[in-house]
Amino acid sequence: MPESESVFSENPLTFREWHAAVLGGSVGAVAGYLPTIGYPGAAVTLAGLVVGVAFGVKRLGSVAGRTVRKEPWYALAALVVVGAAVRLLLPVFA
């Protein structure tokens, strides 16, 4: 099996997978928070943009756009998990 470009020596994730998960999680956190302050449309637009880039509907010329397009499941899974966690935990801590 060829050597992977893992982030840490014992971490099975490659740099691209890790980067896609961080990008998706960051957007998920913001998209999960926006409806609580009165911007549900912005949250849907932001999450929709990431989904569109992940599925190849929208192309961005940035490194982040290429990363999400090449590792869509890491970005989308992190988007959903972190977004749901923010929505569920924010009322508890507010």
C-alpha positions as CSV (number, residue, x, y, z in Angstrom):
1,M,0.0,0.0,0.0
2,P,1.5,3.4,-0.9
3,E,2.4,5.9,1.8
4,S,-0.3,8.5,2.3
5,E,0.3,12.2,3.0
6,S,-1.1,11.9,6.5
7,V,-1.4,15.0,8.7
8,F,0.3,13.3,11.7
9,S,2.4,10.2,11.6
10,E,-0.3,8.0,13.0
11,N,-3.3,9.8,11.6
12,P,-4.9,8.0,8.7
13,L,-6.4,11.2,7.3
14,T,-4.6,13.0,4.5
15,F,-4.0,16.7,4.6
16,R,-6.8,17.2,1.9
17,E,-9.3,15.2,3.9
18,W,-8.4,17.0,7.1
19,H,-8.7,20.4,5.4
20,A,-12.1,19.5,3.8
21,A,-13.4,18.5,7.3
22,V,-12.2,21.7,8.9
23,L,-13.8,23.8,6.1
24,G,-17.1,21.9,6.3
25,G,-17.1,22.1,10.1
26,S,-16.3,25.9,10.1
27,V,-19.2,26.6,7.7
28,G,-21.4,24.2,9.7
29,A,-20.7,26.2,12.9
30,V,-21.6,29.5,11.2
31,A,-24.6,28.1,9.4
32,G,-25.9,26.6,12.6
33,Y,-25.5,29.9,14.5
34,L,-27.0,32.3,11.9
35,P,-30.7,31.3,12.4
36,T,-30.4,31.9,16.2
37,I,-29.5,35.6,15.5
38,G,-32.2,36.1,12.9
39,Y,-30.5,35.2,9.6
40,P,-32.0,31.8,8.5
41,G,-31.7,32.7,4.8
42,A,-28.0,33.4,5.1
43,A,-27.5,30.0,6.8
44,V,-29.3,28.2,4.0
45,T,-27.3,30.0,1.4
46,L,-24.0,29.4,3.0
47,A,-24.7,25.7,3.5
48,G,-26.1,25.4,0.0
49,L,-23.0,26.9,-1.4
50,V,-20.8,24.2,0.3
51,V,-23.2,21.5,-0.9
52,G,-23.1,22.9,-4.4
53,V,-19.3,23.0,-4.5
54,A,-19.1,19.5,-3.0
55,F,-21.3,18.0,-5.7
56,G,-19.7,20.0,-8.5
57,V,-22.6,22.3,-9.3
58,K,-20.7,25.4,-8.4
59,R,-16.9,25.9,-9.0
60,L,-14.7,28.1,-7.0
61,G,-11.2,28.9,-8.1
62,S,-9.7,28.8,-4.6
63,V,-7.8,26.0,-2.9
64,A,-10.6,25.6,-0.5
65,G,-13.1,25.1,-3.4
66,R,-10.9,22.5,-5.0
67,T,-10.4,20.7,-1.6
68,V,-14.1,20.5,-1.0
69,R,-14.7,19.3,-4.5
70,K,-12.1,16.6,-4.2
71,E,-13.1,15.4,-0.7
72,P,-16.9,16.1,-0.6
73,W,-17.9,13.6,2.0
74,Y,-15.5,14.8,4.6
75,A,-16.7,18.4,4.1
76,L,-20.4,17.5,4.0
77,A,-20.2,15.2,7.1
78,A,-18.4,17.9,9.1
79,L,-20.9,20.5,7.9
80,V,-23.9,18.4,9.1
81,V,-22.3,17.2,12.4
82,V,-21.0,20.6,13.5
83,G,-24.1,22.4,12.3
84,A,-26.3,20.1,14.2
85,A,-24.2,20.3,17.3
86,V,-24.3,24.1,17.3
87,R,-28.1,24.0,16.8
88,L,-28.6,21.5,19.7
89,L,-26.1,22.9,22.1
90,L,-26.5,26.6,21.7
91,P,-29.8,26.8,23.6
92,V,-28.2,24.8,26.5
93,F,-25.4,27.4,26.9
94,A,-27.4,30.5,26.0
